[in-house]
Amino acid sequence: MQFVLVIGRLVFVALIYLFIFRIFTALLADLQLKGIFQRSVNESGRLEVLTGGESLARGRIFRVDAKGLRLGRGKHNDIVLTDHFASIDHAAFRLQKGQTILEDMGSTNGTWVNGEQIHSPVQLVAGDYVKIGSITFQYSRWQNESSKL
């Protein structure tokens, strides 16, 4: 009989904890709905090659994640550009507070965003065109997509 009472008390305590847990999850969902509290979303940028050189096929996609992405003719870059108008260390993409920032690394021929040469770091928005030499990329957000590259 005492064994049944102990099991009953344990079940009762478990139900109380379950009830409290459910209250907290409902509160969290309500705060997210109202925009007061937001979950950190693992967002990153996406570069799609529109016009490429010899080594970059049209339609190829690169992901700009937390470690960033470096472009240039040098073999140490994440994306090696075979274009003669690209510098050895041409440009760098990085994530900063959920935004993708593009910075020209002092290249000779410049980095262009939507037809304008950039001289300081630029925050990219979905649909921006990035041109380095004869290579053109289109930037978009990469969210809720497969991470296979």
C-alpha positions, 0 to 999 in steps of 0.5 A: 500500500505504501508503494502505491502512495509513493508512486502516486506522489511521484506521478503527481509531482511529474504532472506538476512539472509538466504543467509548469513546462507547458506554461513556459512554452506557451509564454515563450511562443506568445512572446515570439509572436509579439516580437518581444523575444526572438529565437536566434535563427541560423541565417547566412548568405548565399552567392549564386554565380550569374556569369563566371570565368573558366572555373566558375560555372553559371548557377554554382552556389556558395554559402556565406556562413559564420566563418565568412568567405574570401574571394580572389586569385590566390589559391588560399581563398575560399573562392578562387577567381581565375579572372585577370581583373581580380586581385590576389585578395580581392574581397571578403564576405562576413556575417555581422549581427545577422547581416552579410557585409561585403568588403573590398580588400584593397583590390586594384580594379574594385568590387562593384555592388549593383553597378556602383564601386564600393570603397567601404564595407557594404551591407548586402540585401537580397537581390544585390549583384556583386561584380568582380572583373567579369564575374557576377554573383547575385546575393540572397538569404540562405535560410531553411535550405539544405546545407549541402554544398 
